[in-house]
């Protein structure tokens, strides 16, 4: 079987794995496992980012009292994650494929050391023929530390693991050029670099998931900018994964065209680290022009007019332009006290070196 990619991350959304009553659709899960097994036989390395823990737990337990949304999520996911991974284990075992569970939180991406620990864990799994099945550890994640949803997590995993493609499976065929329910509306088949999709994106969140199409496109753009193809497709369609890799031209989906060249491993980490920023560097207009120019440059203290927040050396900070808009993130080379002492001065070492600077 000839396939387009040999290293892919596949995100399976809640709406693919959940039935209308919110319980786990084991038949659909089994069909997707069969497809992954077929791709594995064709030499494709696969990482699964799978929702479904809450759906798995919902049918197993009836709460003894009324719970708030966070308590429900913690209870159902604690029970459901065990059930979910066991289902995957049994289904993949029928194909002779071992799987391993990777539970993570947003904090686990907050430092370069934790980031590399996760990367090394999944690398050794892949090297030994084990499929990593990744999910957020909902039992200990609280609202402010949660990923937006597993779309955000899948983007970070695909980037971290240098995958060639990220396939996001939802319950619709892709991004439409209008409301999917309107007659004549079509799926946008390709999204080139810089294409504006704001007129087409619905802001509603999807059924059982936490994110909607806006989240998916935001993540897709960022990952595509890093040189990775991103595909949004319908996970409820028969044989969708195999068709996407074997018959890409004839399979309906939305494909984000990747940037050429990609970015370094460190920049990939920094690109997805905005949620861990400890402070802000506010720049003057001249510094913004220099950073946005064609030459690769570091951020020097002379261009910084204001510093907000308290941070240590090597923390992540947001880069803010002269109009108050965020234009990037970077790893700061000084703590906040040192940075304030250097602010606005000529002839100093960079506050953020080019290698540790990611511009939106």
C-alpha positions in Angstrom: 0.0 0.0 0.0 1.5 3.3 -1.1 0.9 6.1 1.4 1.5 9.8 1.4 3.1 10.1 4.9 5.1 7.7 7.1 4.8 9.6 10.5 1.4 10.9 11.5 -0.4 12.1 14.7 -4.1 11.3 14.7 -6.5 13.2 17.0 -9.8 11.4 17.6 -12.4 13.8 18.9 -15.1 13.3 21.5 -17.8 13.6 18.8 -16.3 10.7 16.9 -16.1 8.4 19.9 -19.3 9.4 21.7 -22.9 8.2 20.8 -25.8 10.6 20.9 -26.4 9.7 24.6 -22.8 10.6 25.5 -21.5 7.0 26.0 -18.6 5.4 24.1 -19.1 4.2 20.6 -17.1 1.0 20.7 -18.0 0.0 17.1 -16.5 3.3 15.7 -13.5 2.9 18.0 -12.9 -0.6 16.6 -13.1 0.6 13.0 -10.5 3.3 13.7 -8.2 0.8 15.3 -8.5 -1.5 12.3 -7.4 1.4 10.1 -4.5 2.4 12.2 -3.4 -1.3 12.2 -3.6 -1.3 8.4 -1.4 1.8 8.2 1.1 0.3 10.6 1.4 -2.7 8.3 2.2 -0.2 5.5 5.1 1.2 7.6 3.4 4.3 9.0 4.3 5.4 12.5 1.2 6.6 14.4 0.6 8.5 17.6 -3.0 8.7 18.8 -4.4 11.6 20.7 -7.7 10.3 21.9 -10.6 11.9 23.7 -13.3 9.6 25.1 -12.4 9.2 28.8 -15.4 11.1 30.0 -17.7 9.3 27.6 -16.3 6.0 28.8 -16.9 6.8 32.4 -20.3 8.3 32.0 -22.0 4.9 31.4 -20.1 3.3 34.3 -21.1 5.3 37.3 -24.0 7.3 38.6 -22.9 10.1 40.9 -24.4 9.9 44.5 -25.1 13.7 44.5 -25.2 16.6 42.0 -21.7 17.5 40.9 -20.4 20.6 39.2 -18.8 20.4 35.8 -15.2 20.0 37.0 -16.2 17.3 39.5 -18.1 15.4 36.8 -15.2 15.6 34.5 -12.7 14.4 37.2 -15.0 11.5 38.3 -16.0 10.3 34.8 -12.5 10.6 33.4 -10.9 8.8 36.4 -13.2 5.8 35.8 -13.3 6.2 32.0 -9.6 6.6 31.2 -9.0 3.1 32.6 -11.9 1.7 30.6 -10.8 3.6 27.4 -7.2 2.5 27.5 -8.2 -1.1 28.2 -10.5 -1.0 25.1 -7.6 0.2 23.0 -5.3 -2.4 24.5 -7.8 -5.3 23.6 -8.6 -4.0 20.1 -4.9 -3.4 19.2 -3.9 -6.8 20.7 -6.1 -8.5 18.1 -3.7 -7.1 15.5 -0.6 -7.9 17.6 0.2 -4.3 18.2 1.2 -3.1 21.7 0.0 0.3 23.0 1.0 2.5 25.8 -0.8 5.2 27.8 0.6 8.8 28.0 -1.4 11.1 30.3 -0.3 14.7 30.3 -1.2 18.2 31.5 -0.5 21.6 30.1 2.1 22.1 32.9 4.1 19.2 31.4 4.9 21.5 28.4 5.8 24.5 30.6 9.6 23.9 30.8 12.0 22.6 28.2 13.1 19.8 30.5 9.5 18.4 31.0 8.9 18.9 27.3 12.0 16.8 26.3 11.1 14.1 29.0 7.7 13.6 27.3 9.4 13.6 23.8 11.9 11.0 24.9 9.2 8.8 26.4 7.2 8.7 23.2 10.3 8.3 21.0 11.3 5.1 22.9 7.8 3.8 22.6 7.8 4.3 18.8 11.3 2.8 18.5 10.0 -0.3 20.2 6.8 -0.6 18.0 4.5 0.7 20.7 1.7 3.1 19.7 1.5 6.0 22.2 -2.2 6.8 23.1 -2.2 10.4 24.5 -4.9 12.2 26.5 -5.0 15.0 28.9 -5.0 13.9 32.6 -8.5 15.4 33.3 -8.4 14.0 36.9 -5.9 16.6 38.0 -6.3 19.4 35.4 -8.3 22.4 36.7 -9.8 25.0 34.4 -6.9 27.5 34.2 -4.4 24.7 33.5 -6.5 22.8 30.9 -5.7 22.6 27.2 -8.4 24.4 25.2 -9.2 20.8 24.2 -7.4 17.9 22.6 -7.0 19.8 19.4 -4.5 22.0 21.2 -2.8 19.0 22.8 -2.6 17.2 19.4 -0.9 20.2 17.8 1.7 20.3 20.6 2.3 16.5 20.2 2.6 16.6 16.4 5.0 19.5 16.7 7.1 18.0 19.5 7.4 14.6 17.7 8.3 16.1 14.3 5.3 14.4 12.6 4.8 14.8 8.9 1.1 15.3 9.3 -1.6 15.9 12.0 -5.0 14.4 11.2 -7.8 15.9 13.3 -10.9 13.6 13.1 -14.2 15.4 13.9 -17.8 14.7 13.0 -17.9 16.9 9.9 -16.0 16.7 6.6 -13.8 19.8 7.2 -14.2 23.5 7.1 -17.1 24.7 4.9 -17.4 27.9 2.9 -20.8 28.6 4.7 -23.1 26.9 7.1 -22.9 23.1 6.6 -26.7 22.9 6.6 -27.1 25.4 3.8 -27.7 24.0 0.3 -24.7 24.4 -2.0 -22.2 24.8 0.8 -18.9 23.0 0.1 -15.8 21.9 2.0 -12.8 24.1 1.6 -10.3 21.5 0.3 -7.1 23.4 0.7 -6.0 26.3 2.9 -2.9 28.0 1.7 -0.5 29.9 3.9 -2.1 33.3 4.9 -5.6 32.5 3.6 -8.2 34.3 5.7 -10.9 31.9 7.0 -12.6 34.3 9.4 -15.8 34.6 7.3 -16.3 30.8 7.3 -15.6 29.8 10.9 -18.5 29.0 13.3 -17.7 30.0 16.9 -20.0 27.4 18.5 -18.4 24.6 20.5 -19.0 21.1 19.4 -21.3 18.6 21.2 -19.3 16.7 23.7 -15.9 18.4 23.1 -14.6 21.7 24.7 -13.4 23.2 21.4 -15.0 24.1 18.1 -13.8 24.8 14.5 -12.2 28.1 15.6 -9.9 26.2 17.9 -9.1 23.7 15.2 -8.2 26.3 12.6 -6.1 28.3 15.1 -4.1 25.1 16.0 -4.0 24.0 12.3 -2.4 27.3 11.2 0.2 27.2 13.9 1.2 23.6 13.2 1.2 24.2 9.4 3.5 27.2 9.9 5.9 24.7 11.5 6.1 22.7 8.3 3.5 20.0 9.2 0.5 19.2 7.0 -2.8 19.4 8.9 -5.9 17.6 7.8 -9.4 18.1 9.3 -11.7 15.2 8.3 -14.8 13.2 9.3 -13.8 10.4 11.7 -17.3 8.7 11.3 -16.7 8.0 7.6 -15.7 4.4 6.8 -11.9 3.9 6.1 -11.2 7.6 6.4 -7.6 7.3 7.7 -6.5 4.8 5.0 -8.3 6.9 2.3 -6.6 10.1 3.5 -3.1 8.6 3.1 -3.8 6.3 0.1 -6.2 8.4 -1.9 -5.6 12.0 -0.8 -7.0 13.7 -3.9 -10.3 11.9 -3.9 -11.0 12.1 -0.1 -13.1 15.0 1.1 -11.3 17.0 3.9 -9.7 20.3 4.6 -5.9 20.3 4.2 -3.7 23.1 5.5 -0.7 23.5 3.3 2.6 23.5 5.4 5.2 26.2 5.3 8.4 25.2 3.6 11.5 24.8 5.8 9.9 24.4 9.2 11.4 25.6 12.4 13.9 24.3 15.0 12.9 22.0 17.9 13.4 24.8 20.4 11.2 27.2 18.4 8.5 24.6 18.1 8.4 24.4 21.9 8.3 28.2 22.3 5.6 28.5 19.6 3.2 26.5 21.8 4.3 28.0 25.1 2.2 31.2 25.2 0.0 29.7 28.0 3.1 29.6 30.3 4.2 33.2 29.9 5.2 34.8 33.1 5.6 38.4 31.9 5.4 40.8 29.0 8.0 42.9 27.1 6.4 46.0 25.5 8.4 47.3 22.5 8.7 50.7 20.7 7.7 51.0 17.0 11.3 50.8 15.7 12.0 47.5 17.6 8.8 46.0 16.1 9.9 47.0 12.6 13.3 45.5 13.1 11.8 42.2 14.4 9.3 42.0 11.6 11.9 42.7 8.9 13.4 40.1 6.6 16.6 39.6 8.6 16.8 37.2 11.6 17.4 39.4 14.7 17.4 39.1 18.4 15.4 41.4 20.7 17.7 44.0 22.3 17.0 45.9 25.5 17.1 49.3 23.6 13.7 48.5 22.0 11.9 47.6 25.3 9.9 50.5 26.8 7.9 48.6 29.5 8.2 45.3 31.3 5.3 43.6 33.1 5.2 40.6 35.5 7.8 38.9 37.6 9.9 36.1 36.0 13.1 34.2 36.2 15.8 33.8 33.6 14.7 31.3 30.9 11.0 31.8 31.6 8.6 32.4 28.7 7.4 36.0 28.1 5.0 37.6 25.6 6.3 40.1 23.1 3.9 43.1 22.8 4.0 45.7 20.1 3.7 49.5 20.4 -0.1 49.2 19.9 -0.6 46.7 22.7 -1.0 43.6 20.5 0.9 40.4 21.1 3.3 39.6 18.2 5.1 36.6 19.7 6.7 34.8 22.6 10.2 34.1 23.7 12.5 32.7 26.3 14.0 35.6 28.3 17.7 35.8 29.1 17.4 37.7 32.3 15.2 37.7 35.4 12.6 40.6 35.7 14.8 42.7 38.0 17.8 42.5 35.6 15.6 43.1 32.6 14.1 46.3 34.1 17.6 47.6 34.8 18.6 47.0 31.2 15.4 48.3 29.6 16.0 51.0 26.9 19.8 50.8 27.1 22.1 50.5 24.1 25.0 48.1 23.7 23.6 45.3 25.9 23.2 41.6 25.4 19.9 40.5 23.8 16.9 40.1 26.1 15.6 37.4 23.9 18.0 35.7 21.5 16.7 34.9 18.0 16.9 31.2 18.5 14.5 31.5 21.4 12.1 33.9 19.8 8.8 33.0 18.0 6.9 35.6 16.1 3.2 35.1 15.2 
